[in-house]
Amino acid sequence: MLRLAVSASALALLSSMAVAADLPIMSPPPPAPMLSTTPIAYNWSGFYIGLHGGWGWGDGAFDDGAVAGGQLGVNWQWNNFVLGVEGDGSWADFGSIDSVETIRARGGFAFDRFLVYGTGGAAFQDFDDLGWVAGGGGEFALTDFVTLGVEYLHYDFDGDTADVVRGRVNAKFNSLFGG
């Protein structure tokens, strides 16, 4: 009788395992896709080329007059901080001064699509006389590839000075930076 009870118990145990082996394995459902409620911030990193135009007020060798020209530069962005280098050339109607050129560093703070910056560096008049330039401005990214801005620059060539306010538009190329 003991053999019968042990045999029946073993048979019942083995048959329940066999039934459980046929059940499907329940895996957890895949995670829900992550949807961001915060828009991705604009990336100011990249090369740009653009045009500018405005008006200048001169002193010394400079007269008051219009400026128009172009700029070429590159920016690098880390979190909200933006650093860059820019070179520009402007035709100038400043009396005897026909052009002003600069090579400047730019540094600023980005608020998503709006950039506020300070700038300064070397300035040249008529591709000859060396001076300095300093100023600041603001830029807005109209699209991912077009920015609009306003800039103030103070030029100084050994006491001959000019203050310029100009508008600017840039086309941005950021393929090397992944931005």
C-alpha positions in Angstrom: 0.0 0.0 0.0 2.9 2.3 0.8 4.3 1.6 -2.6 1.0 2.6 -4.2 0.8 5.9 -2.3 4.4 6.8 -3.2 3.8 5.9 -6.8 0.6 7.9 -7.0 2.2 10.9 -5.4 5.2 10.8 -7.8 2.9 10.4 -10.8 0.8 13.4 -9.6 3.9 15.5 -9.1 5.4 14.7 -12.5 2.2 15.2 -14.3 1.6 18.7 -12.8 5.2 19.7 -13.9 4.4 18.5 -17.4 1.2 20.6 -17.6 3.1 23.7 -16.3 5.7 23.2 -19.0 3.1 23.7 -21.6 2.0 27.2 -20.4 3.4 30.2 -22.3 6.1 32.2 -20.6 4.8 35.6 -19.6 7.2 38.4 -20.4 6.7 42.0 -19.3 5.1 44.3 -21.8 7.6 46.6 -23.7 8.2 50.0 -22.1 6.1 52.9 -23.3 7.9 55.2 -25.7 9.5 58.2 -24.0 7.8 61.4 -25.2 9.4 64.7 -24.2 7.2 67.5 -23.2 10.1 69.9 -23.4 11.2 71.0 -26.8 14.8 70.3 -27.7 16.9 73.4 -27.3 18.5 75.1 -30.3 22.2 74.4 -30.9 24.3 77.4 -31.8 27.3 75.3 -32.8 28.4 75.5 -36.4 29.8 77.6 -39.2 27.9 80.6 -40.5 28.1 83.2 -43.3 26.0 86.4 -43.5 25.4 90.0 -44.5 25.1 93.1 -42.4 24.2 96.8 -42.7 23.7 99.8 -40.5 24.8 103.2 -39.5 27.9 104.6 -37.8 28.7 107.8 -35.9 32.3 108.9 -36.2 34.8 111.1 -34.4 38.2 112.3 -35.5 39.0 110.9 -39.0 35.6 109.2 -39.1 32.4 110.9 -40.4 28.9 109.7 -39.8 27.7 107.3 -42.4 26.4 103.9 -43.6 28.1 100.5 -43.4 27.3 97.3 -45.3 29.2 94.1 -45.6 29.5 90.4 -44.7 30.7 88.1 -41.9 32.0 84.6 -41.6 32.3 82.7 -38.3 32.1 79.6 -36.2 30.4 79.0 -32.8 30.8 76.2 -30.2 28.1 75.6 -27.6 28.5 74.0 -24.2 25.2 73.8 -22.3 24.0 77.5 -22.5 27.5 79.0 -23.1 28.5 79.9 -26.6 32.0 80.8 -27.8 33.0 81.8 -31.3 35.3 83.5 -33.7 34.2 85.9 -36.4 35.8 87.9 -39.2 33.9 90.6 -41.1 34.4 93.3 -43.7 32.3 96.4 -44.2 32.2 99.0 -46.9 32.0 102.3 -44.9 30.9 105.8 -45.9 32.9 107.4 -43.2 34.4 110.4 -45.1 38.0 109.4 -46.0 37.5 105.9 -44.5 36.2 103.5 -47.1 36.2 100.2 -45.2 36.6 98.6 -41.8 37.4 95.0 -41.1 37.5 93.0 -37.8 38.7 89.6 -36.4 36.8 89.1 -33.1 36.1 86.6 -30.4 32.5 86.2 -29.3 31.2 84.9 -26.1 27.6 84.7 -24.8 24.7 82.9 -23.2 22.0 81.1 -25.2 18.4 81.1 -24.1 17.3 78.4 -26.6 16.8 80.3 -29.9 18.0 83.7 -28.5 21.7 84.4 -28.0 23.1 87.4 -26.1 26.9 88.0 -26.6 29.8 90.3 -26.1 32.6 90.6 -28.7 36.0 92.1 -29.1 39.2 91.9 -31.1 41.4 93.5 -33.8 40.1 96.1 -36.3 41.5 97.4 -39.5 40.6 100.5 -41.5 41.0 100.3 -45.3 42.9 97.0 -44.8 45.8 99.0 -43.3 45.7 100.8 -40.0 45.4 98.6 -36.9 43.0 99.3 -34.0 40.6 97.5 -31.7 36.9 96.8 -31.6 34.5 95.9 -28.9 30.7 95.5 -28.6 27.8 93.2 -28.1 24.6 92.0 -29.6 21.7 89.7 -29.7 20.7 87.0 -32.3 17.6 85.0 -32.8 17.4 81.7 -34.7 14.5 82.2 -37.1 14.9 78.7 -38.4 17.5 76.0 -37.7 19.6 77.5 -40.5 18.8 81.3 -40.5 19.6 83.7 -37.7 18.7 87.4 -37.4 20.5 89.9 -35.1 21.4 93.4 -34.0 24.9 94.3 -33.1 26.7 97.4 -31.6 30.5 97.9 -32.3 32.9 100.5 -31.1 36.0 101.0 -33.3 39.1 102.8 -32.0 42.1 103.7 -34.2 44.4 105.7 -32.0 41.7 108.1 -30.9 39.8 108.1 -34.2 36.6 106.3 -33.2 33.3 105.1 -34.6 30.2 103.6 -33.1 28.2 101.4 -35.3 24.7 99.8 -35.0 24.0 97.2 -37.6 21.5 94.5 -38.4 22.7 91.1 -39.5 21.4 87.9 -41.1 23.3 84.6 -41.2 23.0 81.2 -42.8 24.3 78.5 -40.5 26.0 75.3 -41.6 26.4 72.8 -38.7 27.1 69.5 -40.3 30.5 69.1 -38.7 29.1 69.7 -35.2 26.0 67.4 -35.3 23.9 70.3 -34.1 
